[in-house]
Amino acid sequence: MGSYLFADASLSWFPPLIFTLLNEAGFSERVGLASITFFFLASLIPYFKMGSYDECVKRANRLVVAPAEILEAIAEEEGGESSVPIPAGAITSGMRIKKN
């Protein structure tokens, strides 16, 4: 999902540039708009390869500081122990979790 957002932010200027270049070169605006359609169709490939939103949220919740009950529920759901390894640098004040 992060790659999708990065590509969106870094390449959002390219389709309007192509449209402008075609328009300034004397092509019809219809040709320019048709060229933009190519970018929409090309973007569908990485979009459909992205994971589901629920899976992204599930992975993100492992990195976010959460109450001990939530982290224990995630560990039990995955069939692991009741303690979850905490990423380096995570804030753990007030949490009842063993560090591994």
C-alpha positions, 0 to 999 in steps of 0.5 A: 500500500505504501508503494501505491501511495508513493507512486501516486505522489511522485508520478501524479504530474506525468499524465497532465504533462503528456496531455499538455505536450500533446495539446501544445504540439497541435493534437486534438484534445481528444487524443490527449484525453485518450492518452490519459486513459492509458495511465488509468489502465496501467495503474490497475495492475499494481492496484489489483496486486495490492493486499486487502485493506483489512490485511494492511490494518492487521499488519499495521496494528502489530506496529502500533502501541495497543493495549495488552489485551489487543496484542494478546488477542492477535497472538492467540489468533495466530496460534502463538503464545500470549506474549507478542514480540515488541518492535525496537523503539516501541513505546510500552509504558502501561502495557503488560507484555513481556519483551522478547 
